[in-house]
Amino acid sequence: MNSNDRIIRLNTVLARTGLSRSTLYRKIADGTFPAQIRISVHGAGWRQSAVDRWIADPVGYREEQAGSPIQ
């Protein structure tokens, strides 16, 4: 992870993308939005750089690694 990269939480992701919560999780399941990463036992977030890549090209974005949404 880049030293300038931050972990952002759900409300920030929703505000930045304009997606609804259900659409966001559907896109994660489809592999067309970055999967969240585990940051604590009960918490998860997204790498800001991954969300920025999606914002730059939402139609062409595909998740690079298939796998579970929370690592």
A tleap script that builds the chain and sets N, CA, C and O, in Angstrom:
source leaprc.protein.ff14SB
mol = sequence {
  NMET ASN SER ASN ASP ARG ILE ILE ARG LEU
  ASN THR VAL LEU ALA ARG THR GLY LEU SER
  ARG SER THR LEU TYR ARG LYS ILE ALA ASP
  GLY THR PHE PRO ALA GLN ILE ARG ILE SER
  VAL HIE GLY ALA GLY TRP ARG GLN SER ALA
  VAL ASP ARG TRP ILE ALA ASP PRO VAL GLY
  TYR ARG GLU GLU GLN ALA GLY SER PRO ILE
  CGLN
}
set mol.1.N position { 0.849 -1.175 0.000 }
set mol.1.CA position { 0.000 0.000 0.000 }
set mol.1.C position { 0.893 1.236 0.000 }
set mol.1.O position { 1.867 1.297 0.750 }
set mol.2.N position { 0.580 2.185 -0.807 }
set mol.2.CA position { 1.299 3.443 -0.908 }
set mol.2.C position { 1.218 4.198 0.419 }
set mol.2.O position { 0.182 4.182 1.083 }
set mol.3.N position { 2.299 4.850 0.798 }
set mol.3.CA position { 2.306 5.572 2.078 }
set mol.3.C position { 1.303 6.724 2.096 }
set mol.3.O position { 0.866 7.141 3.168 }
set mol.4.N position { 0.935 7.241 0.928 }
set mol.4.CA position { -0.061 8.310 0.854 }
set mol.4.C position { -1.484 7.766 0.758 }
set mol.4.O position { -2.447 8.533 0.809 }
set mol.5.N position { -1.620 6.460 0.620 }
set mol.5.CA position { -2.932 5.846 0.499 }
set mol.5.C position { -3.597 5.801 1.872 }
set mol.5.O position { -2.939 5.561 2.884 }
set mol.6.N position { -4.889 6.032 1.894 }
set mol.6.CA position { -5.654 6.003 3.143 }
set mol.6.C position { -6.733 4.959 3.042 }
set mol.6.O position { -7.115 4.549 1.946 }
set mol.7.N position { -7.221 4.531 4.174 }
set mol.7.CA position { -8.383 3.651 4.233 }
set mol.7.C position { -9.596 4.541 4.491 }
set mol.7.O position { -9.616 5.327 5.438 }
set mol.8.N position { -10.595 4.406 3.641 }
set mol.8.CA position { -11.811 5.197 3.804 }
set mol.8.C position { -12.975 4.261 4.111 }
set mol.8.O position { -13.005 3.115 3.664 }
set mol.9.N position { -13.920 4.766 4.873 }
set mol.9.CA position { -15.041 3.961 5.344 }
set mol.9.C position { -16.244 4.110 4.414 }
set mol.9.O position { -16.231 4.914 3.482 }
set mol.10.N position { -17.270 3.327 4.683 }
set mol.10.CA position { -18.432 3.211 3.815 }
set mol.10.C position { -19.083 4.556 3.479 }
set mol.10.O position { -19.321 4.841 2.305 }
set mol.11.N position { -19.372 5.377 4.471 }
set mol.11.CA position { -20.053 6.652 4.196 }
set mol.11.C position { -19.251 7.538 3.255 }
set mol.11.O position { -19.828 8.228 2.414 }
set mol.12.N position { -17.937 7.529 3.387 }
set mol.12.CA position { -17.086 8.319 2.498 }
set mol.12.C position { -17.136 7.760 1.087 }
set mol.12.O position { -17.218 8.516 0.119 }
set mol.13.N position { -17.087 6.436 0.966 }
set mol.13.CA position { -17.153 5.795 -0.352 }
set mol.13.C position { -18.481 6.126 -1.025 }
set mol.13.O position { -18.510 6.468 -2.207 }
set mol.14.N position { -19.566 6.026 -0.289 }
set mol.14.CA position { -20.882 6.328 -0.858 }
set mol.14.C position { -20.968 7.784 -1.299 }
set mol.14.O position { -21.510 8.078 -2.364 }
set mol.15.N position { -20.443 8.687 -0.497 }
set mol.15.CA position { -20.475 10.112 -0.847 }
set mol.15.C position { -19.623 10.409 -2.076 }
set mol.15.O position { -20.023 11.190 -2.940 }
set mol.16.N position { -18.458 9.792 -2.153 }
set mol.16.CA position { -17.542 10.059 -3.278 }
set mol.16.C position { -18.038 9.450 -4.582 }
set mol.16.O position { -17.801 10.016 -5.649 }
set mol.17.N position { -18.723 8.305 -4.521 }
set mol.17.CA position { -19.123 7.623 -5.747 }
set mol.17.C position { -20.542 7.953 -6.188 }
set mol.17.O position { -20.865 7.852 -7.372 }
set mol.18.N position { -21.387 8.346 -5.249 }
set mol.18.CA position { -22.780 8.597 -5.579 }
set mol.18.C position { -23.609 7.323 -5.683 }
set mol.18.O position { -24.772 7.368 -6.083 }
set mol.19.N position { -23.013 6.184 -5.322 }
set mol.19.CA position { -23.727 4.915 -5.373 }
set mol.19.C position { -24.552 4.718 -4.105 }
set mol.19.O position { -24.242 5.278 -3.054 }
set mol.20.N position { -25.608 3.913 -4.220 }
set mol.20.CA position { -26.334 3.512 -3.024 }
set mol.20.C position { -25.583 2.343 -2.397 }
set mol.20.O position { -24.738 1.719 -3.038 }
set mol.21.N position { -25.898 2.059 -1.151 }
set mol.21.CA position { -25.232 0.952 -0.447 }
set mol.21.C position { -25.468 -0.378 -1.162 }
set mol.21.O position { -24.537 -1.165 -1.335 }
set mol.22.N position { -26.710 -0.630 -1.576 }
set mol.22.CA position { -27.010 -1.904 -2.239 }
set mol.22.C position { -26.306 -2.018 -3.588 }
set mol.22.O position { -25.827 -3.096 -3.942 }
set mol.23.N position { -26.237 -0.934 -4.339 }
set mol.23.CA position { -25.533 -0.949 -5.619 }
set mol.23.C position { -24.042 -1.178 -5.408 }
set mol.23.O position { -23.416 -1.926 -6.160 }
set mol.24.N position { -23.474 -0.541 -4.395 }
set mol.24.CA position { -22.055 -0.716 -4.092 }
set mol.24.C position { -21.738 -2.188 -3.833 }
set mol.24.O position { -20.807 -2.730 -4.427 }
set mol.25.N position { -22.498 -2.837 -2.956 }
set mol.25.CA position { -22.223 -4.234 -2.626 }
set mol.25.C position { -22.513 -5.172 -3.803 }
set mol.25.O position { -21.854 -6.203 -3.940 }
set mol.26.N position { -23.484 -4.832 -4.648 }
set mol.26.CA position { -23.732 -5.634 -5.851 }
set mol.26.C position { -22.546 -5.537 -6.797 }
set mol.26.O position { -22.131 -6.541 -7.377 }
set mol.27.N position { -21.991 -4.328 -6.962 }
set mol.27.CA position { -20.832 -4.148 -7.821 }
set mol.27.C position { -19.608 -4.890 -7.270 }
set mol.27.O position { -18.823 -5.440 -8.042 }
set mol.28.N position { -19.443 -4.909 -5.960 }
set mol.28.CA position { -18.341 -5.676 -5.362 }
set mol.28.C position { -18.503 -7.151 -5.709 }
set mol.28.O position { -17.537 -7.805 -6.102 }
set mol.29.N position { -19.709 -7.675 -5.567 }
set mol.29.CA position { -19.968 -9.082 -5.868 }
set mol.29.C position { -19.724 -9.396 -7.340 }
set mol.29.O position { -19.287 -10.496 -7.677 }
set mol.30.N position { -20.006 -8.433 -8.217 }
set mol.30.CA position { -19.794 -8.609 -9.655 }
set mol.30.C position { -18.339 -8.414 -10.064 }
set mol.30.O position { -17.955 -8.755 -11.183 }
set mol.31.N position { -17.523 -7.863 -9.154 }
set mol.31.CA position { -16.132 -7.578 -9.481 }
set mol.31.C position { -15.933 -6.271 -10.222 }
set mol.31.O position { -14.883 -6.042 -10.822 }
set mol.32.N position { -16.957 -5.401 -10.179 }
set mol.32.CA position { -16.858 -4.128 -10.890 }
set mol.32.C position { -16.659 -2.944 -9.945 }
set mol.32.O position { -16.814 -1.789 -10.343 }
set mol.33.N position { -16.318 -3.238 -8.702 }
set mol.33.CA position { -15.955 -2.213 -7.722 }
set mol.33.C position { -14.937 -2.846 -6.781 }
set mol.33.O position { -15.026 -4.041 -6.500 }
set mol.34.N position { -13.966 -2.066 -6.284 }
set mol.34.CA position { -12.948 -2.638 -5.394 }
set mol.34.C position { -13.568 -3.240 -4.135 }
set mol.34.O position { -14.485 -2.674 -3.540 }
set mol.35.N position { -13.051 -4.385 -3.750 }
set mol.35.CA position { -13.502 -5.044 -2.524 }
set mol.35.C position { -12.924 -4.326 -1.313 }
set mol.35.O position { -11.845 -3.738 -1.384 }
set mol.36.N position { -13.642 -4.380 -0.214 }
set mol.36.CA position { -13.164 -3.771 1.017 }
set mol.36.C position { -12.079 -4.637 1.648 }
set mol.36.O position { -11.943 -5.818 1.327 }
set mol.37.N position { -11.318 -4.038 2.538 }
set mol.37.CA position { -10.281 -4.765 3.275 }
set mol.37.C position { -10.604 -4.681 4.758 }
set mol.37.O position { -11.158 -3.690 5.235 }
set mol.38.N position { -10.250 -5.734 5.473 }
set mol.38.CA position { -10.513 -5.778 6.913 }
set mol.38.C position { -9.533 -4.858 7.638 }
set mol.38.O position { -8.324 -4.926 7.416 }
set mol.39.N position { -10.066 -3.996 8.507 }
set mol.39.CA position { -9.201 -3.103 9.286 }
set mol.39.C position { -9.303 -3.367 10.785 }
set mol.39.O position { -8.488 -2.865 11.559 }
set mol.40.N position { -10.292 -4.145 11.197 }
set mol.40.CA position { -10.426 -4.565 12.593 }
set mol.40.C position { -11.356 -5.768 12.617 }
set mol.40.O position { -11.808 -6.237 11.573 }
set mol.41.N position { -11.636 -6.258 13.806 }
set mol.41.CA position { -12.502 -7.432 13.933 }
set mol.41.C position { -13.868 -7.174 13.315 }
set mol.41.O position { -14.407 -8.034 12.619 }
set mol.42.N position { -14.427 -6.007 13.563 }
set mol.42.CA position { -15.770 -5.689 13.066 }
set mol.42.C position { -15.787 -4.559 12.046 }
set mol.42.O position { -16.854 -4.033 11.734 }
set mol.43.N position { -14.633 -4.179 11.525 }
set mol.43.CA position { -14.594 -3.048 10.613 }
set mol.43.C position { -13.897 -3.368 9.307 }
set mol.43.O position { -12.999 -4.207 9.246 }
set mol.44.N position { -14.328 -2.683 8.269 }
set mol.44.CA position { -13.714 -2.822 6.956 }
set mol.44.C position { -13.720 -1.465 6.285 }
set mol.44.O position { -14.511 -0.589 6.634 }
set mol.45.N position { -12.851 -1.302 5.339 }
set mol.45.CA position { -12.776 -0.052 4.600 }
set mol.45.C position { -12.214 -0.312 3.217 }
set mol.45.O position { -11.936 -1.455 2.855 }
set mol.46.N position { -12.050 0.735 2.456 }
set mol.46.CA position { -11.533 0.643 1.099 }
set mol.46.C position { -10.261 1.460 0.983 }
set mol.46.O position { -10.121 2.497 1.632 }
set mol.47.N position { -9.342 0.998 0.164 }
set mol.47.CA position { -8.165 1.805 -0.143 }
set mol.47.C position { -8.614 2.976 -1.006 }
set mol.47.O position { -9.311 2.784 -2.002 }
set mol.48.N position { -8.223 4.170 -0.634 }
set mol.48.CA position { -8.612 5.359 -1.378 }
set mol.48.C position { -8.144 5.270 -2.818 }
set mol.48.O position { -8.864 5.690 -3.724 }
set mol.49.N position { -6.951 4.732 -3.051 }
set mol.49.CA position { -6.423 4.624 -4.415 }
set mol.49.C position { -7.301 3.717 -5.275 }
set mol.49.O position { -7.488 3.993 -6.460 }
set mol.50.N position { -7.841 2.641 -4.702 }
set mol.50.CA position { -8.705 1.738 -5.466 }
set mol.50.C position { -10.015 2.435 -5.834 }
set mol.50.O position { -10.504 2.294 -6.955 }
set mol.51.N position { -10.577 3.182 -4.895 }
set mol.51.CA position { -11.809 3.930 -5.175 }
set mol.51.C position { -11.531 5.003 -6.218 }
set mol.51.O position { -12.356 5.230 -7.103 }
set mol.52.N position { -10.387 5.663 -6.128 }
set mol.52.CA position { -10.015 6.676 -7.126 }
set mol.52.C position { -9.900 6.072 -8.524 }
set mol.52.O position { -10.314 6.692 -9.504 }
set mol.53.N position { -9.329 4.846 -8.623 }
set mol.53.CA position { -9.241 4.171 -9.931 }
set mol.53.C position { -10.634 3.897 -10.482 }
set mol.53.O position { -10.872 4.051 -11.680 }
set mol.54.N position { -11.566 3.486 -9.600 }
set mol.54.CA position { -12.933 3.241 -10.050 }
set mol.54.C position { -13.577 4.543 -10.519 }
set mol.54.O position { -14.239 4.566 -11.557 }
set mol.55.N position { -13.390 5.625 -9.765 }
set mol.55.CA position { -13.980 6.917 -10.135 }
set mol.55.C position { -13.451 7.386 -11.486 }
set mol.55.O position { -14.193 7.976 -12.272 }
set mol.56.N position { -12.173 7.125 -11.762 }
set mol.56.CA position { -11.572 7.538 -13.029 }
set mol.56.C position { -12.154 6.776 -14.223 }
set mol.56.O position { -12.204 7.315 -15.328 }
set mol.57.N position { -12.591 5.536 -14.016 }
set mol.57.CA position { -13.127 4.721 -15.106 }
set mol.57.C position { -14.152 3.724 -14.575 }
set mol.57.O position { -13.867 2.528 -14.510 }
set mol.58.N position { -15.344 4.195 -14.192 }
set mol.58.CA position { -16.328 3.291 -13.580 }
set mol.58.C position { -16.840 2.208 -14.530 }
set mol.58.O position { -17.156 1.104 -14.086 }
set mol.59.N position { -16.926 2.499 -15.807 }
set mol.59.CA position { -17.448 1.518 -16.752 }
set mol.59.C position { -16.411 0.442 -17.052 }
set mol.59.O position { -16.760 -0.729 -17.200 }
set mol.60.N position { -15.145 0.826 -17.145 }
set mol.60.CA position { -14.098 -0.114 -17.514 }
set mol.60.C position { -13.435 -0.814 -16.350 }
set mol.60.O position { -12.564 -1.658 -16.565 }
set mol.61.N position { -13.818 -0.493 -15.111 }
set mol.61.CA position { -13.145 -1.075 -13.947 }
set mol.61.C position { -13.510 -2.550 -13.793 }
set mol.61.O position { -14.680 -2.926 -13.870 }
set mol.62.N position { -12.501 -3.368 -13.578 }
set mol.62.CA position { -12.682 -4.779 -13.206 }
set mol.62.C position { -11.732 -5.090 -12.089 }
set mol.62.O position { -10.571 -4.683 -12.135 }
set mol.63.N position { -12.193 -5.806 -11.076 }
set mol.63.CA position { -11.353 -6.199 -9.951 }
set mol.63.C position { -10.228 -7.084 -10.474 }
set mol.63.O position { -10.469 -8.028 -11.226 }
set mol.64.N position { -8.987 -6.772 -10.067 }
set mol.64.CA position { -7.834 -7.498 -10.565 }
set mol.64.C position { -7.748 -8.900 -10.001 }
set mol.64.O position { -7.375 -9.831 -10.715 }
set mol.65.N position { -8.087 -9.067 -8.729 }
set mol.65.CA position { -7.996 -10.377 -8.086 }
set mol.65.C position { -9.381 -10.851 -7.714 }
set mol.65.O position { -10.148 -10.128 -7.077 }
set mol.66.N position { -9.698 -12.069 -8.113 }
set mol.66.CA position { -10.953 -12.662 -7.659 }
set mol.66.C position { -10.713 -13.248 -6.279 }
set mol.66.O position { -9.623 -13.742 -5.991 }
set mol.67.N position { -11.700 -13.197 -5.449 }
set mol.67.CA position { -11.552 -13.736 -4.110 }
set mol.67.C position { -12.623 -13.196 -3.201 }
set mol.67.O position { -13.595 -12.599 -3.663 }
set mol.68.N position { -12.456 -13.399 -1.922 }
set mol.68.CA position { -13.449 -12.930 -0.976 }
set mol.68.C position { -13.397 -11.410 -0.885 }
set mol.68.O position { -12.323 -10.822 -1.010 }
set mol.69.N position { -14.541 -10.768 -0.668 }
set mol.69.CA position { -14.576 -9.319 -0.601 }
set mol.69.C position { -13.788 -8.740 0.561 }
set mol.69.O position { -13.224 -7.652 0.441 }
set mol.70.N position { -13.740 -9.438 1.673 }
set mol.70.CA position { -12.991 -8.930 2.830 }
set mol.70.C position { -11.799 -9.836 3.042 }
set mol.70.O position { -11.941 -11.036 3.278 }
set mol.71.N position { -10.626 -9.244 2.955 }
set mol.71.CA position { -9.401 -10.023 3.098 }
set mol.71.C position { -8.951 -10.066 4.526 }
set mol.71.O position { -7.931 -10.682 4.834 }
savepdb mol mol.pdb
quit
